[in-house]
Amino acid sequence: MTTLNPGVVLVDDHVLLRNGLASLIRSFGRFDVLFEASDGKDLIRQLNTSRRPDVILLDIVMPEMDGYETACYLRQNFPEIRVLALTMSDTDSAIVRMLKNGAKGYILKDIDSTGLEQALDSVVGKGYYYSETVTEKLIDTISQLDEPERRLREMVLLNERELEFMKLVCTEWTYKEIADRMYLSPRTIDGYRDALFEKLNVRTRVGLAMFAVKNGIVTFD
C-alpha cells in the first residue's frame, strides 16, 4: 500500500508567487501540492472536488474572501486541516487575529526555503509552528494589556504541576515529550491539558501558551 505524502494547498491571489511556491514545495520531495486557489471562495469550491489537504498555506489579503474569514470557515467546517498563514502582514493584530481564527502557524513571505520547509514539517509533525516573529509580536501585544487583564493569573489558582506543564507547553516539545519530561504518562498529560482548557477557558495549545505569556508564567529574554 502506497503512503501518500502530506497534501498542501496554496491560497493566494498573486499567481506568480503562488506558482513559485508550489514549485519550491514540490522540490522538497516530501509534500504533494494538491491545487492552488486565488481566494477563500475558490478554495472552498476546490475542496469539494479534490483530495483533502493536510496543510493550507493561506494569505490574508485577498479580494473575494480574505484569510481571516477563510481561516474561520476552515476551523468550523474542516478542523482537521491545519492552516499556516503566509503573508506580508506582520502586525500584532493580524497575527493574533489569525491565531484566534484557528491558524496553527504564521510566517512571512520573505521566509527562505529552509524556513518554509521547517514550518511545513512542524505543522505536519507537531500540529503547529511558532516562529520568532509570532513570539515577539505576541509579547509586544501582551505587554500593552491593561492592568485588570494582567491580573488574571491572580484569579486563577494553578498548582505547581500545572505551572510546570504550562511552561513546557510554550516549548516545541510534543505532548508525549512533555509527559516524558514530567515523568508522567501521556494520558495524565492529556488530563492536565483538558483540565486547563476548561479552567482557563481556552481551546488550543496556542491559547494555553498565550495565557502563560500574558500572566508571566513564562518569559522570553
Rosetta constraint file for C-alpha pairs under 8 A:
AtomPair CA 5 CA 30 HARMONIC 5.89 0.50
AtomPair CA 5 CA 31 HARMONIC 5.15 0.50
AtomPair CA 5 CA 32 HARMONIC 5.83 0.50
AtomPair CA 6 CA 30 HARMONIC 7.27 0.50
AtomPair CA 6 CA 31 HARMONIC 5.16 0.50
AtomPair CA 6 CA 32 HARMONIC 6.12 0.50
AtomPair CA 6 CA 53 HARMONIC 7.31 0.50
AtomPair CA 6 CA 54 HARMONIC 5.82 0.50
AtomPair CA 6 CA 55 HARMONIC 7.67 0.50
AtomPair CA 6 CA 124 HARMONIC 7.42 0.50
AtomPair CA 7 CA 31 HARMONIC 5.95 0.50
AtomPair CA 7 CA 32 HARMONIC 4.79 0.50
AtomPair CA 7 CA 33 HARMONIC 5.91 0.50
AtomPair CA 7 CA 34 HARMONIC 6.01 0.50
AtomPair CA 7 CA 52 HARMONIC 7.45 0.50
AtomPair CA 7 CA 53 HARMONIC 4.55 0.50
AtomPair CA 7 CA 54 HARMONIC 5.10 0.50
AtomPair CA 7 CA 55 HARMONIC 6.45 0.50
AtomPair CA 8 CA 31 HARMONIC 6.67 0.50
AtomPair CA 8 CA 32 HARMONIC 5.93 0.50
AtomPair CA 8 CA 33 HARMONIC 4.79 0.50
AtomPair CA 8 CA 34 HARMONIC 5.90 0.50
AtomPair CA 8 CA 35 HARMONIC 7.72 0.50
AtomPair CA 8 CA 53 HARMONIC 5.47 0.50
AtomPair CA 8 CA 54 HARMONIC 6.11 0.50
AtomPair CA 8 CA 55 HARMONIC 4.94 0.50
AtomPair CA 8 CA 56 HARMONIC 5.73 0.50
AtomPair CA 8 CA 57 HARMONIC 7.34 0.50
AtomPair CA 9 CA 33 HARMONIC 5.82 0.50
AtomPair CA 9 CA 34 HARMONIC 5.70 0.50
AtomPair CA 9 CA 35 HARMONIC 5.45 0.50
AtomPair CA 9 CA 36 HARMONIC 5.76 0.50
AtomPair CA 9 CA 37 HARMONIC 7.71 0.50
AtomPair CA 9 CA 53 HARMONIC 6.39 0.50
AtomPair CA 9 CA 55 HARMONIC 6.50 0.50
AtomPair CA 9 CA 56 HARMONIC 4.79 0.50
AtomPair CA 9 CA 57 HARMONIC 6.16 0.50
AtomPair CA 10 CA 18 HARMONIC 6.67 0.50
AtomPair CA 10 CA 22 HARMONIC 7.35 0.50
AtomPair CA 10 CA 33 HARMONIC 7.85 0.50
AtomPair CA 10 CA 35 HARMONIC 6.87 0.50
AtomPair CA 10 CA 36 HARMONIC 4.83 0.50
AtomPair CA 10 CA 37 HARMONIC 6.20 0.50
AtomPair CA 10 CA 56 HARMONIC 5.97 0.50
AtomPair CA 10 CA 57 HARMONIC 4.93 0.50
AtomPair CA 10 CA 58 HARMONIC 6.38 0.50
AtomPair CA 11 CA 18 HARMONIC 7.55 0.50
AtomPair CA 11 CA 36 HARMONIC 5.94 0.50
AtomPair CA 11 CA 37 HARMONIC 4.66 0.50
AtomPair CA 11 CA 38 HARMONIC 5.59 0.50
AtomPair CA 11 CA 39 HARMONIC 5.83 0.50
AtomPair CA 11 CA 40 HARMONIC 7.29 0.50
AtomPair CA 11 CA 43 HARMONIC 6.93 0.50
AtomPair CA 11 CA 56 HARMONIC 7.26 0.50
AtomPair CA 11 CA 57 HARMONIC 6.12 0.50
AtomPair CA 11 CA 58 HARMONIC 5.00 0.50
AtomPair CA 11 CA 59 HARMONIC 6.12 0.50
AtomPair CA 12 CA 18 HARMONIC 6.18 0.50
AtomPair CA 12 CA 36 HARMONIC 7.90 0.50
AtomPair CA 12 CA 37 HARMONIC 6.41 0.50
AtomPair CA 12 CA 38 HARMONIC 4.98 0.50
AtomPair CA 12 CA 39 HARMONIC 6.01 0.50
AtomPair CA 12 CA 58 HARMONIC 6.67 0.50
AtomPair CA 12 CA 59 HARMONIC 5.36 0.50
AtomPair CA 12 CA 62 HARMONIC 6.89 0.50
AtomPair CA 13 CA 18 HARMONIC 7.73 0.50
AtomPair CA 13 CA 37 HARMONIC 7.49 0.50
AtomPair CA 13 CA 38 HARMONIC 4.28 0.50
AtomPair CA 13 CA 39 HARMONIC 6.09 0.50
AtomPair CA 13 CA 62 HARMONIC 6.00 0.50
AtomPair CA 13 CA 63 HARMONIC 7.60 0.50
AtomPair CA 14 CA 18 HARMONIC 6.08 0.50
AtomPair CA 14 CA 38 HARMONIC 7.40 0.50
AtomPair CA 15 CA 19 HARMONIC 6.03 0.50
AtomPair CA 15 CA 38 HARMONIC 7.65 0.50
AtomPair CA 16 CA 20 HARMONIC 6.10 0.50
AtomPair CA 17 CA 21 HARMONIC 6.15 0.50
AtomPair CA 18 CA 22 HARMONIC 6.21 0.50
AtomPair CA 18 CA 36 HARMONIC 7.36 0.50
AtomPair CA 19 CA 23 HARMONIC 6.31 0.50
AtomPair CA 20 CA 24 HARMONIC 6.22 0.50
AtomPair CA 21 CA 25 HARMONIC 6.07 0.50
AtomPair CA 22 CA 26 HARMONIC 6.18 0.50
AtomPair CA 22 CA 33 HARMONIC 6.41 0.50
AtomPair CA 23 CA 27 HARMONIC 6.25 0.50
AtomPair CA 24 CA 28 HARMONIC 6.83 0.50
AtomPair CA 24 CA 113 HARMONIC 7.53 0.50
AtomPair CA 25 CA 29 HARMONIC 7.53 0.50
AtomPair CA 25 CA 31 HARMONIC 6.72 0.50
AtomPair CA 25 CA 33 HARMONIC 7.30 0.50
AtomPair CA 25 CA 117 HARMONIC 7.59 0.50
AtomPair CA 26 CA 30 HARMONIC 7.47 0.50
AtomPair CA 26 CA 31 HARMONIC 6.26 0.50
AtomPair CA 26 CA 32 HARMONIC 6.56 0.50
AtomPair CA 26 CA 33 HARMONIC 6.65 0.50
AtomPair CA 28 CA 117 HARMONIC 7.36 0.50
AtomPair CA 34 CA 50 HARMONIC 7.56 0.50
AtomPair CA 34 CA 51 HARMONIC 7.24 0.50
AtomPair CA 34 CA 53 HARMONIC 7.12 0.50
AtomPair CA 36 CA 43 HARMONIC 7.76 0.50
AtomPair CA 37 CA 42 HARMONIC 5.47 0.50
AtomPair CA 37 CA 43 HARMONIC 5.20 0.50
AtomPair CA 37 CA 46 HARMONIC 7.82 0.50
AtomPair CA 38 CA 42 HARMONIC 6.06 0.50
AtomPair CA 38 CA 43 HARMONIC 7.34 0.50
AtomPair CA 38 CA 62 HARMONIC 7.66 0.50
AtomPair CA 39 CA 43 HARMONIC 6.22 0.50
AtomPair CA 39 CA 62 HARMONIC 5.75 0.50
AtomPair CA 39 CA 63 HARMONIC 6.91 0.50
AtomPair CA 39 CA 64 HARMONIC 6.13 0.50
AtomPair CA 39 CA 65 HARMONIC 5.78 0.50
AtomPair CA 39 CA 66 HARMONIC 6.71 0.50
AtomPair CA 39 CA 67 HARMONIC 7.98 0.50
AtomPair CA 40 CA 44 HARMONIC 6.25 0.50
AtomPair CA 40 CA 62 HARMONIC 7.92 0.50
AtomPair CA 40 CA 64 HARMONIC 6.91 0.50
AtomPair CA 40 CA 65 HARMONIC 4.69 0.50
AtomPair CA 40 CA 66 HARMONIC 6.26 0.50
AtomPair CA 40 CA 67 HARMONIC 7.02 0.50
AtomPair CA 40 CA 69 HARMONIC 7.79 0.50
AtomPair CA 40 CA 70 HARMONIC 5.28 0.50
AtomPair CA 41 CA 45 HARMONIC 6.30 0.50
AtomPair CA 41 CA 64 HARMONIC 6.74 0.50
AtomPair CA 41 CA 65 HARMONIC 5.95 0.50
AtomPair CA 42 CA 46 HARMONIC 6.33 0.50
AtomPair CA 43 CA 47 HARMONIC 6.06 0.50
AtomPair CA 44 CA 48 HARMONIC 6.84 0.50
AtomPair CA 45 CA 49 HARMONIC 7.38 0.50
AtomPair CA 46 CA 50 HARMONIC 6.15 0.50
AtomPair CA 47 CA 51 HARMONIC 7.36 0.50
AtomPair CA 47 CA 52 HARMONIC 6.54 0.50
AtomPair CA 52 CA 81 HARMONIC 7.99 0.50
AtomPair CA 53 CA 81 HARMONIC 6.55 0.50
AtomPair CA 54 CA 80 HARMONIC 7.58 0.50
AtomPair CA 54 CA 81 HARMONIC 5.23 0.50
AtomPair CA 54 CA 82 HARMONIC 6.17 0.50
AtomPair CA 54 CA 124 HARMONIC 7.25 0.50
AtomPair CA 55 CA 81 HARMONIC 5.81 0.50
AtomPair CA 55 CA 82 HARMONIC 4.79 0.50
AtomPair CA 55 CA 83 HARMONIC 5.78 0.50
AtomPair CA 55 CA 84 HARMONIC 6.93 0.50
AtomPair CA 55 CA 120 HARMONIC 7.86 0.50
AtomPair CA 55 CA 123 HARMONIC 7.58 0.50
AtomPair CA 55 CA 124 HARMONIC 7.26 0.50
AtomPair CA 56 CA 81 HARMONIC 7.17 0.50
AtomPair CA 56 CA 82 HARMONIC 6.31 0.50
AtomPair CA 56 CA 83 HARMONIC 4.94 0.50
AtomPair CA 56 CA 84 HARMONIC 6.02 0.50
AtomPair CA 57 CA 83 HARMONIC 6.24 0.50
AtomPair CA 57 CA 84 HARMONIC 4.93 0.50
AtomPair CA 57 CA 85 HARMONIC 5.75 0.50
AtomPair CA 57 CA 86 HARMONIC 5.91 0.50
AtomPair CA 58 CA 67 HARMONIC 6.26 0.50
AtomPair CA 58 CA 83 HARMONIC 6.73 0.50
AtomPair CA 58 CA 84 HARMONIC 6.10 0.50
AtomPair CA 58 CA 85 HARMONIC 4.76 0.50
AtomPair CA 58 CA 86 HARMONIC 5.51 0.50
AtomPair CA 58 CA 87 HARMONIC 7.56 0.50
AtomPair CA 59 CA 66 HARMONIC 7.67 0.50
AtomPair CA 59 CA 67 HARMONIC 5.64 0.50
AtomPair CA 59 CA 85 HARMONIC 5.92 0.50
AtomPair CA 59 CA 86 HARMONIC 5.14 0.50
AtomPair CA 59 CA 87 HARMONIC 5.03 0.50
AtomPair CA 60 CA 66 HARMONIC 5.49 0.50
AtomPair CA 60 CA 67 HARMONIC 3.84 0.50
AtomPair CA 60 CA 68 HARMONIC 6.36 0.50
AtomPair CA 60 CA 85 HARMONIC 7.27 0.50
AtomPair CA 60 CA 86 HARMONIC 7.59 0.50
AtomPair CA 60 CA 87 HARMONIC 6.12 0.50
AtomPair CA 60 CA 89 HARMONIC 7.68 0.50
AtomPair CA 61 CA 66 HARMONIC 5.48 0.50
AtomPair CA 61 CA 67 HARMONIC 6.37 0.50
AtomPair CA 61 CA 87 HARMONIC 7.89 0.50
AtomPair CA 62 CA 66 HARMONIC 4.76 0.50
AtomPair CA 62 CA 67 HARMONIC 6.99 0.50
AtomPair CA 65 CA 69 HARMONIC 6.41 0.50
AtomPair CA 65 CA 70 HARMONIC 6.48 0.50
AtomPair CA 66 CA 70 HARMONIC 6.11 0.50
AtomPair CA 67 CA 71 HARMONIC 5.84 0.50
AtomPair CA 67 CA 85 HARMONIC 7.96 0.50
AtomPair CA 67 CA 98 HARMONIC 7.86 0.50
AtomPair CA 68 CA 72 HARMONIC 6.28 0.50
AtomPair CA 68 CA 97 HARMONIC 7.28 0.50
AtomPair CA 68 CA 98 HARMONIC 6.01 0.50
AtomPair CA 68 CA 101 HARMONIC 6.68 0.50
AtomPair CA 69 CA 73 HARMONIC 6.18 0.50
AtomPair CA 70 CA 74 HARMONIC 6.17 0.50
AtomPair CA 71 CA 75 HARMONIC 6.15 0.50
AtomPair CA 71 CA 83 HARMONIC 6.94 0.50
AtomPair CA 71 CA 98 HARMONIC 7.20 0.50
AtomPair CA 71 CA 101 HARMONIC 5.74 0.50
AtomPair CA 71 CA 102 HARMONIC 6.16 0.50
AtomPair CA 71 CA 103 HARMONIC 6.56 0.50
AtomPair CA 72 CA 76 HARMONIC 6.34 0.50
AtomPair CA 72 CA 101 HARMONIC 4.91 0.50
AtomPair CA 72 CA 102 HARMONIC 6.47 0.50
AtomPair CA 73 CA 77 HARMONIC 6.01 0.50
AtomPair CA 73 CA 78 HARMONIC 7.77 0.50
AtomPair CA 74 CA 78 HARMONIC 4.84 0.50
AtomPair CA 74 CA 79 HARMONIC 6.18 0.50
AtomPair CA 74 CA 81 HARMONIC 7.28 0.50
AtomPair CA 75 CA 79 HARMONIC 4.60 0.50
AtomPair CA 75 CA 81 HARMONIC 7.92 0.50
AtomPair CA 75 CA 101 HARMONIC 7.11 0.50
AtomPair CA 75 CA 102 HARMONIC 5.69 0.50
AtomPair CA 82 CA 103 HARMONIC 6.95 0.50
AtomPair CA 82 CA 104 HARMONIC 6.12 0.50
AtomPair CA 82 CA 123 HARMONIC 7.12 0.50
AtomPair CA 82 CA 124 HARMONIC 7.96 0.50
AtomPair CA 82 CA 127 HARMONIC 7.16 0.50
AtomPair CA 83 CA 102 HARMONIC 7.18 0.50
AtomPair CA 83 CA 103 HARMONIC 4.76 0.50
AtomPair CA 83 CA 104 HARMONIC 5.58 0.50
AtomPair CA 83 CA 105 HARMONIC 6.98 0.50
AtomPair CA 84 CA 103 HARMONIC 5.80 0.50
AtomPair CA 84 CA 104 HARMONIC 5.74 0.50
AtomPair CA 84 CA 105 HARMONIC 4.78 0.50
AtomPair CA 84 CA 106 HARMONIC 5.73 0.50
AtomPair CA 84 CA 107 HARMONIC 7.41 0.50
AtomPair CA 84 CA 123 HARMONIC 7.63 0.50
AtomPair CA 85 CA 98 HARMONIC 7.48 0.50
AtomPair CA 85 CA 103 HARMONIC 6.53 0.50
AtomPair CA 85 CA 104 HARMONIC 7.96 0.50
AtomPair CA 85 CA 105 HARMONIC 6.13 0.50
AtomPair CA 85 CA 106 HARMONIC 4.59 0.50
AtomPair CA 85 CA 107 HARMONIC 6.03 0.50
AtomPair CA 85 CA 108 HARMONIC 7.98 0.50
AtomPair CA 86 CA 106 HARMONIC 6.23 0.50
AtomPair CA 86 CA 107 HARMONIC 5.05 0.50
AtomPair CA 86 CA 108 HARMONIC 5.43 0.50
AtomPair CA 86 CA 109 HARMONIC 5.95 0.50
AtomPair CA 87 CA 107 HARMONIC 6.68 0.50
AtomPair CA 87 CA 108 HARMONIC 5.00 0.50
AtomPair CA 87 CA 109 HARMONIC 5.35 0.50
AtomPair CA 88 CA 108 HARMONIC 5.45 0.50
AtomPair CA 88 CA 109 HARMONIC 5.61 0.50
AtomPair CA 88 CA 110 HARMONIC 7.76 0.50
AtomPair CA 89 CA 94 HARMONIC 6.67 0.50
AtomPair CA 89 CA 108 HARMONIC 7.29 0.50
AtomPair CA 90 CA 94 HARMONIC 6.82 0.50
AtomPair CA 90 CA 95 HARMONIC 6.89 0.50
AtomPair CA 90 CA 108 HARMONIC 7.16 0.50
AtomPair CA 90 CA 133 HARMONIC 7.82 0.50
AtomPair CA 91 CA 95 HARMONIC 6.43 0.50
AtomPair CA 91 CA 137 HARMONIC 7.38 0.50
AtomPair CA 92 CA 96 HARMONIC 6.11 0.50
AtomPair CA 92 CA 137 HARMONIC 5.14 0.50
AtomPair CA 92 CA 138 HARMONIC 6.53 0.50
AtomPair CA 92 CA 140 HARMONIC 7.66 0.50
AtomPair CA 92 CA 141 HARMONIC 6.39 0.50
AtomPair CA 93 CA 97 HARMONIC 5.92 0.50
AtomPair CA 94 CA 98 HARMONIC 6.10 0.50
AtomPair CA 95 CA 99 HARMONIC 6.21 0.50
AtomPair CA 95 CA 106 HARMONIC 6.96 0.50
AtomPair CA 95 CA 134 HARMONIC 6.78 0.50
AtomPair CA 95 CA 137 HARMONIC 7.61 0.50
AtomPair CA 95 CA 138 HARMONIC 7.88 0.50
AtomPair CA 96 CA 100 HARMONIC 6.06 0.50
AtomPair CA 96 CA 138 HARMONIC 7.16 0.50
AtomPair CA 97 CA 101 HARMONIC 6.14 0.50
AtomPair CA 98 CA 102 HARMONIC 6.49 0.50
AtomPair CA 98 CA 103 HARMONIC 5.57 0.50
AtomPair CA 99 CA 103 HARMONIC 4.73 0.50
AtomPair CA 99 CA 104 HARMONIC 6.70 0.50
AtomPair CA 99 CA 105 HARMONIC 7.36 0.50
AtomPair CA 99 CA 106 HARMONIC 7.99 0.50
AtomPair CA 99 CA 206 HARMONIC 7.57 0.50
AtomPair CA 104 CA 123 HARMONIC 6.98 0.50
AtomPair CA 104 CA 127 HARMONIC 6.78 0.50
AtomPair CA 104 CA 128 HARMONIC 4.62 0.50
AtomPair CA 104 CA 129 HARMONIC 6.30 0.50
AtomPair CA 105 CA 119 HARMONIC 7.85 0.50
AtomPair CA 105 CA 123 HARMONIC 7.31 0.50
AtomPair CA 105 CA 128 HARMONIC 5.63 0.50
AtomPair CA 105 CA 129 HARMONIC 4.61 0.50
AtomPair CA 105 CA 130 HARMONIC 5.96 0.50
AtomPair CA 105 CA 131 HARMONIC 7.71 0.50
AtomPair CA 106 CA 129 HARMONIC 7.27 0.50
AtomPair CA 106 CA 130 HARMONIC 7.22 0.50
AtomPair CA 106 CA 131 HARMONIC 7.12 0.50
AtomPair CA 106 CA 134 HARMONIC 6.68 0.50
AtomPair CA 107 CA 111 HARMONIC 7.06 0.50
AtomPair CA 107 CA 131 HARMONIC 7.01 0.50
AtomPair CA 107 CA 133 HARMONIC 7.75 0.50
AtomPair CA 107 CA 134 HARMONIC 7.98 0.50
AtomPair CA 111 CA 115 HARMONIC 5.99 0.50
AtomPair CA 111 CA 116 HARMONIC 6.41 0.50
AtomPair CA 112 CA 116 HARMONIC 6.30 0.50
AtomPair CA 113 CA 117 HARMONIC 6.17 0.50
AtomPair CA 114 CA 118 HARMONIC 6.18 0.50
AtomPair CA 115 CA 119 HARMONIC 6.10 0.50
AtomPair CA 116 CA 120 HARMONIC 6.24 0.50
AtomPair CA 117 CA 121 HARMONIC 6.12 0.50
AtomPair CA 118 CA 122 HARMONIC 6.04 0.50
AtomPair CA 119 CA 123 HARMONIC 6.17 0.50
AtomPair CA 119 CA 129 HARMONIC 5.87 0.50
AtomPair CA 120 CA 124 HARMONIC 6.10 0.50
AtomPair CA 121 CA 125 HARMONIC 5.82 0.50
AtomPair CA 122 CA 126 HARMONIC 5.28 0.50
AtomPair CA 122 CA 127 HARMONIC 6.62 0.50
AtomPair CA 122 CA 128 HARMONIC 6.11 0.50
AtomPair CA 122 CA 129 HARMONIC 5.61 0.50
AtomPair CA 123 CA 127 HARMONIC 4.42 0.50
AtomPair CA 123 CA 128 HARMONIC 4.42 0.50
AtomPair CA 123 CA 129 HARMONIC 5.56 0.50
AtomPair CA 124 CA 128 HARMONIC 7.65 0.50
AtomPair CA 126 CA 174 HARMONIC 6.41 0.50
AtomPair CA 130 CA 134 HARMONIC 6.33 0.50
AtomPair CA 130 CA 135 HARMONIC 6.88 0.50
AtomPair CA 131 CA 135 HARMONIC 6.43 0.50
AtomPair CA 132 CA 136 HARMONIC 6.03 0.50
AtomPair CA 133 CA 137 HARMONIC 6.13 0.50
AtomPair CA 134 CA 138 HARMONIC 6.09 0.50
AtomPair CA 135 CA 139 HARMONIC 6.23 0.50
AtomPair CA 136 CA 140 HARMONIC 6.22 0.50
AtomPair CA 137 CA 141 HARMONIC 6.19 0.50
AtomPair CA 138 CA 142 HARMONIC 6.00 0.50
AtomPair CA 138 CA 210 HARMONIC 7.63 0.50
AtomPair CA 139 CA 143 HARMONIC 6.04 0.50
AtomPair CA 139 CA 213 HARMONIC 7.15 0.50
AtomPair CA 139 CA 214 HARMONIC 7.76 0.50
AtomPair CA 140 CA 144 HARMONIC 6.83 0.50
AtomPair CA 141 CA 145 HARMONIC 7.00 0.50
AtomPair CA 142 CA 213 HARMONIC 7.58 0.50
AtomPair CA 142 CA 214 HARMONIC 5.55 0.50
AtomPair CA 143 CA 214 HARMONIC 7.68 0.50
AtomPair CA 145 CA 149 HARMONIC 6.40 0.50
AtomPair CA 145 CA 150 HARMONIC 6.49 0.50
AtomPair CA 146 CA 150 HARMONIC 6.43 0.50
AtomPair CA 147 CA 151 HARMONIC 6.14 0.50
AtomPair CA 148 CA 152 HARMONIC 6.70 0.50
AtomPair CA 150 CA 214 HARMONIC 6.53 0.50
AtomPair CA 150 CA 215 HARMONIC 5.92 0.50
AtomPair CA 151 CA 155 HARMONIC 7.27 0.50
AtomPair CA 151 CA 215 HARMONIC 7.22 0.50
AtomPair CA 152 CA 156 HARMONIC 6.77 0.50
AtomPair CA 152 CA 215 HARMONIC 6.93 0.50
AtomPair CA 153 CA 157 HARMONIC 7.25 0.50
AtomPair CA 153 CA 215 HARMONIC 5.57 0.50
AtomPair CA 156 CA 199 HARMONIC 7.88 0.50
AtomPair CA 156 CA 200 HARMONIC 7.72 0.50
AtomPair CA 158 CA 162 HARMONIC 5.82 0.50
AtomPair CA 158 CA 163 HARMONIC 6.21 0.50
AtomPair CA 159 CA 163 HARMONIC 6.24 0.50
AtomPair CA 160 CA 164 HARMONIC 6.19 0.50
AtomPair CA 161 CA 165 HARMONIC 6.13 0.50
AtomPair CA 162 CA 166 HARMONIC 6.11 0.50
AtomPair CA 162 CA 192 HARMONIC 6.90 0.50
AtomPair CA 163 CA 167 HARMONIC 6.33 0.50
AtomPair CA 163 CA 217 HARMONIC 7.13 0.50
AtomPair CA 164 CA 168 HARMONIC 6.43 0.50
AtomPair CA 165 CA 169 HARMONIC 6.16 0.50
AtomPair CA 165 CA 178 HARMONIC 7.58 0.50
AtomPair CA 165 CA 182 HARMONIC 7.96 0.50
AtomPair CA 165 CA 192 HARMONIC 7.71 0.50
AtomPair CA 166 CA 170 HARMONIC 6.87 0.50
AtomPair CA 166 CA 208 HARMONIC 6.98 0.50
AtomPair CA 166 CA 209 HARMONIC 7.14 0.50
AtomPair CA 166 CA 212 HARMONIC 6.39 0.50
AtomPair CA 166 CA 217 HARMONIC 7.44 0.50
AtomPair CA 167 CA 171 HARMONIC 7.38 0.50
AtomPair CA 167 CA 212 HARMONIC 7.12 0.50
AtomPair CA 167 CA 217 HARMONIC 6.67 0.50
AtomPair CA 167 CA 218 HARMONIC 5.93 0.50
AtomPair CA 168 CA 173 HARMONIC 7.39 0.50
AtomPair CA 168 CA 178 HARMONIC 6.50 0.50
AtomPair CA 169 CA 173 HARMONIC 7.46 0.50
AtomPair CA 169 CA 175 HARMONIC 7.91 0.50
AtomPair CA 169 CA 178 HARMONIC 7.75 0.50
AtomPair CA 169 CA 205 HARMONIC 7.04 0.50
AtomPair CA 169 CA 208 HARMONIC 7.28 0.50
AtomPair CA 169 CA 209 HARMONIC 6.30 0.50
AtomPair CA 170 CA 209 HARMONIC 5.29 0.50
AtomPair CA 170 CA 212 HARMONIC 7.81 0.50
AtomPair CA 170 CA 218 HARMONIC 7.82 0.50
AtomPair CA 173 CA 177 HARMONIC 5.61 0.50
AtomPair CA 173 CA 178 HARMONIC 6.23 0.50
AtomPair CA 174 CA 178 HARMONIC 6.23 0.50
AtomPair CA 175 CA 179 HARMONIC 6.17 0.50
AtomPair CA 175 CA 186 HARMONIC 7.07 0.50
AtomPair CA 175 CA 189 HARMONIC 7.03 0.50
AtomPair CA 175 CA 190 HARMONIC 7.85 0.50
AtomPair CA 176 CA 180 HARMONIC 6.40 0.50
AtomPair CA 176 CA 186 HARMONIC 5.67 0.50
AtomPair CA 177 CA 181 HARMONIC 6.16 0.50
AtomPair CA 178 CA 182 HARMONIC 6.17 0.50
AtomPair CA 178 CA 189 HARMONIC 7.71 0.50
AtomPair CA 179 CA 183 HARMONIC 5.93 0.50
AtomPair CA 179 CA 184 HARMONIC 4.93 0.50
AtomPair CA 179 CA 185 HARMONIC 5.70 0.50
AtomPair CA 179 CA 186 HARMONIC 5.45 0.50
AtomPair CA 179 CA 188 HARMONIC 7.85 0.50
AtomPair CA 179 CA 189 HARMONIC 5.92 0.50
AtomPair CA 180 CA 184 HARMONIC 6.19 0.50
AtomPair CA 180 CA 185 HARMONIC 7.39 0.50
AtomPair CA 184 CA 188 HARMONIC 6.30 0.50
AtomPair CA 184 CA 189 HARMONIC 6.89 0.50
AtomPair CA 185 CA 189 HARMONIC 6.49 0.50
AtomPair CA 186 CA 190 HARMONIC 6.16 0.50
AtomPair CA 187 CA 191 HARMONIC 6.29 0.50
AtomPair CA 188 CA 192 HARMONIC 6.38 0.50
AtomPair CA 189 CA 193 HARMONIC 6.20 0.50
AtomPair CA 190 CA 194 HARMONIC 6.11 0.50
AtomPair CA 191 CA 195 HARMONIC 6.01 0.50
AtomPair CA 192 CA 196 HARMONIC 6.11 0.50
AtomPair CA 193 CA 197 HARMONIC 6.12 0.50
AtomPair CA 194 CA 198 HARMONIC 6.45 0.50
AtomPair CA 195 CA 199 HARMONIC 6.08 0.50
AtomPair CA 196 CA 200 HARMONIC 5.67 0.50
AtomPair CA 196 CA 201 HARMONIC 7.75 0.50
AtomPair CA 196 CA 202 HARMONIC 7.86 0.50
AtomPair CA 196 CA 208 HARMONIC 7.85 0.50
AtomPair CA 197 CA 201 HARMONIC 5.56 0.50
AtomPair CA 197 CA 202 HARMONIC 4.89 0.50
AtomPair CA 197 CA 203 HARMONIC 5.60 0.50
AtomPair CA 197 CA 204 HARMONIC 7.43 0.50
AtomPair CA 197 CA 208 HARMONIC 7.48 0.50
AtomPair CA 198 CA 202 HARMONIC 6.79 0.50
AtomPair CA 200 CA 208 HARMONIC 7.91 0.50
AtomPair CA 202 CA 207 HARMONIC 5.46 0.50
AtomPair CA 202 CA 208 HARMONIC 6.72 0.50
AtomPair CA 203 CA 207 HARMONIC 6.50 0.50
AtomPair CA 204 CA 208 HARMONIC 6.60 0.50
AtomPair CA 205 CA 209 HARMONIC 6.20 0.50
AtomPair CA 206 CA 210 HARMONIC 6.06 0.50
AtomPair CA 207 CA 211 HARMONIC 6.19 0.50
AtomPair CA 208 CA 212 HARMONIC 6.19 0.50
AtomPair CA 209 CA 213 HARMONIC 6.31 0.50
AtomPair CA 210 CA 214 HARMONIC 6.01 0.50
AtomPair CA 211 CA 215 HARMONIC 6.12 0.50
AtomPair CA 212 CA 216 HARMONIC 6.21 0.50
AtomPair CA 212 CA 217 HARMONIC 4.84 0.50
AtomPair CA 212 CA 218 HARMONIC 5.83 0.50
AtomPair CA 213 CA 217 HARMONIC 6.03 0.50
AtomPair CA 213 CA 218 HARMONIC 5.34 0.50
AtomPair CA 213 CA 219 HARMONIC 6.36 0.50
